[in-house]
Amino acid sequence: MATSKDCFQTIHTMHKAALLAHRKQKSEDTSTLLGGQLPNKVVHDNNYIPLMTTGPDVSEKQMQEKPQSFQHAILTALPEDRHQPKPVIVVGPAGVGRTTALEKLIVDWATGKHLQHFSCVFHFTFRDLNAHKGVLSLQALLLQCYSHLSSESLALVLQNPKSLLFLFDGLDQYQHSLEPPTSLTLCSDPQQPASVSMLVASLVHGPLLKGAAILLTSRPTAASLESLDGYRMELLGFLKPQRKAYCDRFFSDPIVASQAFENIERTMGFYDFCTSPRFCWMTCSIYKSLMEAGEILPETLTQVFVYITIHLIRALSLDTTNARDLVTSLGRMASHCCLGPDSNCSKEEMASTDVQQFLTTPTSIKDFLHVDGDLESDNCIFSFHTQKIQEFFLAASFYLDESEAVSVEELLENHEGCVEFLDLYLAGLSEPSQRKPLESELGEFNTDHIMDFSSWFKSTSRKALESYHTDRHLHCFHLLHQRQNEKLVKEIITPSARGISYGVLGVHDCVSLSYIVTCLGEWDQLNLYSSKDLTEEKANLLVPAIRLSHKIILVQSSLSAGALAHLASALSQGRTTELDMSYNPMGDTGFKVLCTGLGDCNIQTLKLPVCGLTEACCGDLVAVLTSEKSHLRVLELRGNTLHDQGLRKLSHALGSPHCKLQELQLPRCELTGGSMEALSTALCVGQSELRILNLAQNCLTDQGVDWLAKALQYPCCQLQSLILFDNELTAACCAGVAEALQSEGCRLTELDLSVNALGQEGALQLCKALNKPGCPLEKLRLVRCELTTLVFKELGVLLSSGTSGLRTLSVGLNKIGDEGAKHLWVALGNKRCSLEHLDVEMIQLTDACVGDLSAAVRASGFLKSLVLKNNHLTDTSVPALVQVMQDSRTMQEMNLQYNDFSEDMFEMMDQCAKIKY
């Protein structure tokens, strides 16, 4: 007598065999060009290629770097030792292969490959479940669907729910809610009769066959998804490697497969729908037909659907008139489907479109349309296989329409919000080279409609490019890319339309932007500010644009290592002279990748502030700077922790005869005076071309500045600008600096010693040096240096002497008041004073100084700008200041911001455009 275990094994084996036999029988059905290969046939013919998937909350970058196969993800989500199983929800767009993936899962289980801890797998489609009316038990439903099981064997199987897997396909087609009715109790007994919707809700939420595994698939649009609690995974379909594998399998000749794949990727690989296996089948099928006929392969999405339409029409053997009428009818149906709530047509609605006048057989109907239900039934529903072909017929029918009833603007407005590709198709079909093959089958397009589109396109493009909305710019680029008209690109994309930021780019955007730049031959500034997820794929697509751009901005962007490699490669082959990578967290590792392209490129200005660099990067940077092919003139490294060891390495590069660096920005690099000896030596050796050196906000101390002062005295030192802002200096450093300024070899024209405690003693030493004839200094900043009235007196004497070459003086944030400032006003009134810019912000000026100030401005023949910000001037001073600015011929700006003015004075100050308040 057989044991229950033996019976169970017999049922298990019989169920697997029945499932395989049923799927083998269905695999003999016919596939269609637009509908794709049938899932059973794909699996039965061993043509299945694993789909890629990912879990929730995964970035685009992670999708590319860590996708996993659907089968692997399912095994992870449905382990043998699961304790409290939740439904597994597989979400993906139409045509992505959800149904085929389930078929593969079932066949793998039935053939013993995976999920063998399940004794039985039951598969339902929500579309079939919709047809069940009335009430029945779960056991009765299973017996209806799986007639090879007897009541006794099924009862035995249902005794162990944890060994059961239920698969539900197509939640988006379900006419009921998965939420249990509030007024009813969920089922818990497999023999309890209930509506099918109650049975499904009871299974999904657990009371019925508690412990059974549930897997559902759906498009993202299903309303029930929002409230459904479970393990959700996104089905990505075919990424590039899977598309490559598909082409290799589809075409028997490897060379042909490679040609087809490369063309598909270049022409359409950037569209989201290219991840759809159905689209890959359709595209490869039409490419095979074209290649066998020796035809030229498509270059745009429009051309792909032109060839698809030609292929479908030729199969019907229609003459030109009937073919034209068919496409026009399909266009009417497409409009109805776009505007209707369900994107389909009933049998009655189909009759009004005249489509079935031309599609007279079931085969021809299914070639063009998706049919839901029996063709002989009045309940039959018709729809297009994809939104893409639906909108293509709508666009083509517009150009075929001989009436003037609807303009292109009205067409787009009427279908706004329910179309995605319509204007792309209109753009492509407006070009003679793209529509010509279709015109050979359908007759010539309406030239008035073509002219209408061209006029509309130029008008809307001009408005879009005049705006600062990135999305409007990019959409214009998409349409131009679809048209493939280089002359038109040059006509529409004027220099004024090229200055905005294109930071957030999709893959399609990258392709279109590169196409535009390539057509133009060059691009002044490629602004990719705040590109937070610039993947390797996107960077590769941007390479043509990068190569032709003179300036590239990647501020606050995040580039993967692969993206940096493409950037480096493009720079080494391009014409870029300025690259701004500020606030880019590349670190030393990323910078090493970037350096592979910096040693042999045209970059003259490289900005790398706050990029997470350390002294470890300096070896790579030295290699770049000392390369014979390097053109680098300006290097900004502010806010990177280079430390003294890093600067010592850079100093070695500055002494190289190949180093052409003229400006080096090193604020906040955690430097000390310990590295200044090496830097001083590099500046003195005669090879350095450095003109500008910024060492602000580093703890150099007096000893470190002494080394720099010694370098300034050497004739070989080319330094002209030295920024020593906030370096923890005292008066002790001023003797060396003063000596350097008086030396014959000194070339320094700009010196900033602001925010250092120089005091009266140090400042007076500097004044003495500045008074010596021949001192080259023209710009001096001593902001917040603890200056006194005596220092201001000496500065006044200096400015009046006629020997000083100072043109700019900044002495703000020193508390000297009206009494100290009076010396500067006297100096300004002296004809021998050649000062052009004076900054006395926050030195405690009052209205009492305005008389002397005004007299000085009137008397000065050189002063152009005067900064009086953050003082104590009031309304009383305004009339005099406005008058003096209106009278002055030399003054260009007076800055009065943050004084004690009332709003009553704003109107008066507005009378003089040279006043800033």
Protein Blocks (a to p, Z undefined) as FASTA:
>chain_A
ZZfklmmmmmmmmmmmmmmmmmmmmmmpccdfklopafklmmmnopaccdddddehiafk
lmmmmgccfklmmmmmmcfkbcbdcdddddddehilmmmmmmmmmmmmmnopgoklbfbd
cdddfklmmmpgcjddfklmmmmmmmmbcfklmmmmmmmmmlpccddehkllpcbdfbdc
fkbccdfbfklccdfklmmmmmmnomgoghiacdddddfklmklmmpgcdddddebjafk
lmmmmmmmmpmblklmmmmmmmmmmmmmmpmklmpmklmmmmmmmmmmmmmnopacdfbf
klmmmmmmmmmmmmnopafklmmmmmmmmmmmmmmmmmpmnopacfklmmmnommmmmmb
fklmmmmpccedjfkbmkbccddfbfklmmmmmmmmmmmpmbfkbcfklmmmmmgoiafk
lmmmmmmmmpmklmmmmmmmnopadfklmmmmmmmmmmmmmmmmmpccfklmmmmmmmmm
mnopaklmmmmmcfklmmbccfbacfklmmmmmmmmmmnopafbacfehiablcfklmmm
mmmmmmmpmbdcfehiacdfklmmmmmmmmmmmcbfbdcfehiakbjmlmmmmmmmmmmc
cbfbdcfehkhpafklmmmmmmmmmpmkbcbfbdcfehiafbjmlmmmmmmmmmpmklcc
fbdcfehklpafklmmmmmmmmmnopaccfbdcfehiafbjmlmmmmmmmmmpmklmcfb
dcfehkhpafklmmmmmmmmmpmklccfbdcfehiakbjmlmmmmmmmmmpghiabfbdc
fehkhpafklmmmmmmmmmnopaccfbdcfehiaebjmlmmmmmmmmmpmklccfbdcfe
hkhpafklmmmmmmmmmmpckbmbdcfehiabdfklmmmmmmmmmmpmkbmbdcfehiab
dfklmmmmmmpmkbcZZ
